[in-house]
Amino acid sequence: MRRTQNCGVVVNSSITSYASARDSNLVEGNVEYYGLLTNIIELDYYGRWKVVLFQCDWADVNTARGIKKDKFGFTIVNFSRLIHTGQQLMDEPYVFSSQVKQVFYSKDPTDEGWYVALRNTPRDLFDMGNGSRDDIVKRSETLPFLEQNLDENIPSTSTQHQWVRHDVDEDIYE
């Protein structure tokens, strides 16, 4: 593990699969992949647009050797068994930065090699709804704003008060 705690990511992936080898009905579900950020790559397309990719070490979420839930419902991951390492042609260690959410990994004190995945909400993230930018402009244009005369709030020079205390000595005491 790294010394910093903010190198964890999780990706929610929608998959379709069969429940068993004998089943012919596809089942749709979600799989969460837990990873450790190892590299950040920015692709610059001649200044027209930029794409940021995260290269990660992904825990094996397909077996109990890589992921499990504890008795309290926390997700615990083990990074000693990795998947999508890039060694095989179908492996994909990269993900778009816009696809991931940040998680912190805290070492499990009772189980060596396992880490508790703790989700967080960034401080500067705000839920602005599903509307487009045009909807926000339309809503803000319809708000009733009253006219204000700022001259009423600024005192004239003849009525200004001096905010200085004369009852305190100006000497600085140590």
C-alpha positions in Angstrom: 0.0 0.0 0.0 1.0 3.6 -0.4 1.7 5.9 2.4 -1.1 8.3 1.3 -4.6 7.2 1.9 -6.3 9.0 -1.1 -5.1 6.7 -3.8 -8.2 4.5 -3.8 -10.8 4.4 -6.5 -14.0 2.4 -7.2 -15.7 2.0 -10.6 -19.3 0.8 -10.9 -19.7 -1.4 -14.0 -22.9 -2.7 -15.6 -22.5 -6.2 -16.9 -24.6 -8.9 -18.5 -23.9 -12.5 -17.8 -25.5 -15.9 -17.4 -26.5 -17.3 -14.0 -25.0 -20.7 -14.9 -23.6 -22.6 -17.8 -27.0 -24.3 -18.4 -29.0 -21.0 -18.3 -29.8 -19.3 -21.6 -31.3 -16.1 -20.1 -29.0 -13.1 -19.7 -29.0 -11.3 -16.3 -28.0 -7.7 -16.0 -26.1 -6.6 -12.9 -23.5 -4.2 -11.4 -20.0 -5.0 -10.3 -17.8 -2.6 -8.3 -14.1 -2.7 -9.1 -11.8 -1.5 -6.4 -8.4 -0.2 -7.4 -5.2 1.6 -6.3 -4.2 4.6 -8.4 -0.7 4.0 -9.8 -0.4 6.5 -12.6 -2.3 9.5 -14.0 -2.0 10.0 -17.8 -3.3 13.2 -19.6 -3.9 12.9 -23.3 -3.8 16.3 -25.0 -5.4 16.3 -28.5 -3.6 19.4 -29.9 -5.2 21.7 -27.4 -8.7 21.0 -28.6 -9.6 18.7 -25.7 -7.9 16.7 -23.0 -8.6 13.3 -21.5 -7.4 12.1 -18.1 -6.8 8.4 -17.6 -6.1 6.6 -14.3 -3.9 3.5 -14.4 -4.8 1.3 -11.4 -4.0 -2.0 -9.7 -7.4 -3.7 -9.6 -8.3 -6.1 -6.8 -9.8 -9.4 -7.9 -13.5 -8.9 -7.4 -14.4 -12.2 -9.0 -13.3 -14.4 -6.2 -13.4 -14.4 -2.4 -9.6 -14.0 -2.4 -9.9 -10.4 -3.5 -13.1 -9.0 -2.0 -15.5 -9.8 0.8 -18.0 -8.2 3.2 -17.4 -8.2 6.9 -20.1 -8.8 9.6 -20.8 -5.0 9.7 -21.4 -4.7 6.0 -18.1 -3.0 5.1 -16.4 -4.0 1.8 -12.9 -5.4 2.4 -10.4 -5.8 -0.4 -7.1 -7.6 -0.8 -4.5 -6.3 -3.3 -2.2 -9.3 -3.2 -4.3 -10.9 -6.1 -4.8 -8.4 -9.0 -6.9 -8.6 -12.2 -6.5 -6.5 -15.4 -2.8 -6.1 -14.9 -2.2 -5.4 -18.6 -0.2 -8.6 -19.1 -3.0 -10.1 -21.3 -4.5 -8.6 -24.4 -8.0 -8.3 -22.9 -6.7 -6.7 -19.6 -7.5 -3.0 -19.2 -5.8 -1.3 -16.3 -7.0 2.1 -17.4 -10.2 4.0 -16.6 -11.4 7.5 -17.4 -11.1 9.9 -14.4 -14.7 10.8 -14.8 -15.8 7.1 -14.2 -14.4 6.7 -10.8 -15.2 7.7 -7.3 -12.7 8.1 -4.5 -12.3 5.7 -1.7 -9.9 5.4 1.2 -8.4 2.1 2.2 -7.9 1.5 5.9 -5.9 -1.5 7.0 -8.0 -4.2 8.7 -6.4 -4.7 12.1 -7.8 -8.2 12.4 -7.0 -9.6 9.0 -3.5 -9.2 7.5 -3.4 -8.0 3.9 -7.0 -6.8 3.8 -8.2 -3.2 3.6 -11.6 -1.7 4.4 -12.9 0.5 1.6 -14.3 3.7 3.0 -16.3 5.9 0.6 -16.3 9.7 1.0 -18.0 12.6 -0.6 -15.6 15.4 -1.8 -16.2 18.7 -0.1 -16.6 20.7 -3.3 -19.1 18.3 -5.0 -22.7 19.6 -5.2 -25.7 17.8 -6.6 -27.1 20.2 -9.2 -29.8 17.9 -10.5 -30.1 16.3 -13.9 -31.1 19.4 -15.8 -28.9 20.9 -18.5 -27.0 24.2 -18.3 -29.8 25.9 -20.3 -32.4 24.9 -17.6 -30.3 26.5 -14.9 -30.1 29.8 -16.8 -33.9 29.8 -17.5 -34.6 29.1 -13.8 -32.3 32.0 -12.7 -33.8 34.4 -15.1 -37.3 33.9 -13.7 -36.4 34.7 -10.1 -37.9 38.0 -8.9 -35.2 40.4 -7.8 -36.1 43.7 -6.2 -34.4 46.8 -7.2 -31.8 48.2 -4.8 -30.4 51.6 -4.4 -26.9 51.2 -3.0 -26.6 54.9 -2.2 -29.0 54.3 0.7 -26.5 51.9 2.3 -23.4 54.1 2.0 -23.4 56.9 4.5 -22.6 60.4 3.3 -19.3 62.0 4.5 -21.2 64.4 6.8 -22.8 61.5 8.8 -19.8 59.1 8.9 -18.7 57.9 12.3 -15.2 57.4 13.3 -14.7 53.9 14.6 -11.6 54.5 16.8 -11.4 53.9 20.5 -10.0 56.7 22.5 -10.3 55.0 25.9 -7.3 52.6 25.2 -3.6 53.5 25.3 -1.8 52.9 22.0 1.2 51.4 23.7 1.9 47.7 23.0 2.4 45.6 26.1 4.4 42.4 26.1 
